[in-house]
Amino acid sequence: MKPEQNSEAIPHADPIAIFESWFAEAQKSEPNDPNAMALATATPDGLPSVRMVLLKGHGPDGFVFYTNFHSRKGGELAANGHVALLFHWKSLRRQIRIEGPITEVSAEEADAYFASRHPESRLGSAASDQSRPLPDRQVYLDRVAALRAEYPDGNVPRPAHWSGYRVTPAAIEFWQDRDYRLHERRRFVVDGAGGWTSSLLYP
Ligand SMILES: Cc1cc2nc3c(=O)[nH]c(=O)nc-3n(C[C@H](O)[C@H](O)[C@H](O)COP(=O)(O)O)c2cc1C
């Protein structure tokens, strides 16, 4: 077995800074959507579900994604406001897990993000009854076309049920691929003083 150059590659402090650094690297190396993350939710009685969403904001305050609050995930989040997020960057052989409670972003924040989207994307999300049965794809396309006719400039208003959630991290875990599958894991948890403590975990 070859000797490792450095036995611990994941820093001990400031998981938000580590996230920023790894995310910046992923933006350079991933072929598409470096901000794609799996979002796990669960019903109050513990039945899980998971799907991909896009990270649209991040920092010490938390990790933001946008969706339709009337969707399946929206229903689960209304009843159980705890989630897990997962990034897997194949190009870097890295994984980040984030767990914590959610809060809704403000209407102003959601409006600003909605307004930044491509007009066709705004129409598409305004026309979508996300997660509801769709009898025929043409029904959805017709709804988009009707909204496009109503708002020719594409400035359809943000539906009140289309908004964002901010995940406040209570735990962040970094996983780095290492030779011979002797991988490295470091898990940070919020301590009582509002800071972070961390420890290595067996891989
Ligand atoms: C790469 C990728 C990114 C996605 N981003 C979002 C997103 O940001 N918001 C969203 O509501 N759905 C997004 N989706 C679609 C979701 O995975 C999912 O199909 C949809 O939100 C309905 O999920 P639900 O029925 O569990 O609520 C994305 C899908 C993929 C594959």
The ligand as a MOL file (V3000), in Angstrom:
LIG
                    3D

  0  0  0     0  0            999 V3000
M  V30 BEGIN CTAB
M  V30 COUNTS 31 33 0 0 0
M  V30 BEGIN ATOM
M  V30 1 C -30.8080 18.0600 -11.6590 0
M  V30 2 C -32.2270 18.3210 -11.2290 0
M  V30 3 C -32.5420 19.5250 -10.6190 0
M  V30 4 C -33.8530 19.7810 -10.1850 0
M  V30 5 N -34.1090 20.9640 -9.5360 0
M  V30 6 C -35.3390 21.1870 -9.0100 0
M  V30 7 C -35.5820 22.3610 -8.2180 0
M  V30 8 O -34.6840 23.1870 -7.9710 0
M  V30 9 N -36.8300 22.5110 -7.7140 0
M  V30 10 C -37.8360 21.6040 -7.9400 0
M  V30 11 O -38.9400 21.8200 -7.4630 0
M  V30 12 N -37.6160 20.4870 -8.6580 0
M  V30 13 C -36.3950 20.2520 -9.1980 0
M  V30 14 N -36.1560 19.1020 -9.9230 0
M  V30 15 C -37.2630 18.1330 -10.0960 0
M  V30 16 C -37.3870 17.2980 -8.8190 0
M  V30 17 O -36.3510 16.3070 -8.7790 0
M  V30 18 C -38.7530 16.5890 -8.6970 0
M  V30 19 O -39.0390 15.8460 -9.8570 0
M  V30 20 C -39.8810 17.5990 -8.4600 0
M  V30 21 O -39.4740 18.6650 -7.6220 0
M  V30 22 C -41.0940 16.9020 -7.8420 0
M  V30 23 O -40.6990 16.2890 -6.6270 0
M  V30 24 P -41.7950 15.8340 -5.5180 0
M  V30 25 O -42.9140 15.1750 -6.2510 0
M  V30 26 O -41.0560 14.8980 -4.6240 0
M  V30 27 O -42.2320 17.0770 -4.7920 0
M  V30 28 C -34.8650 18.8160 -10.3790 0
M  V30 29 C -34.5460 17.6040 -10.9960 0
M  V30 30 C -33.2490 17.3580 -11.4090 0
M  V30 31 C -32.9260 16.0230 -12.0310 0
M  V30 END ATOM
M  V30 BEGIN BOND
M  V30 1 1 1 2
M  V30 2 1 2 3
M  V30 3 2 2 30
M  V30 4 2 3 4
M  V30 5 1 4 5
M  V30 6 1 4 28
M  V30 7 2 5 6
M  V30 8 1 6 7
M  V30 9 1 6 13
M  V30 10 2 7 8
M  V30 11 1 7 9
M  V30 12 1 9 10
M  V30 13 2 10 11
M  V30 14 1 10 12
M  V30 15 2 12 13
M  V30 16 1 13 14
M  V30 17 1 14 15
M  V30 18 1 14 28
M  V30 19 1 15 16
M  V30 20 1 16 17
M  V30 21 1 16 18
M  V30 22 1 18 19
M  V30 23 1 18 20
M  V30 24 1 20 21
M  V30 25 1 20 22
M  V30 26 1 22 23
M  V30 27 1 23 24
M  V30 28 2 24 25
M  V30 29 1 24 26
M  V30 30 1 24 27
M  V30 31 2 28 29
M  V30 32 1 29 30
M  V30 33 1 30 31
M  V30 END BOND
M  V30 END CTAB
M  END
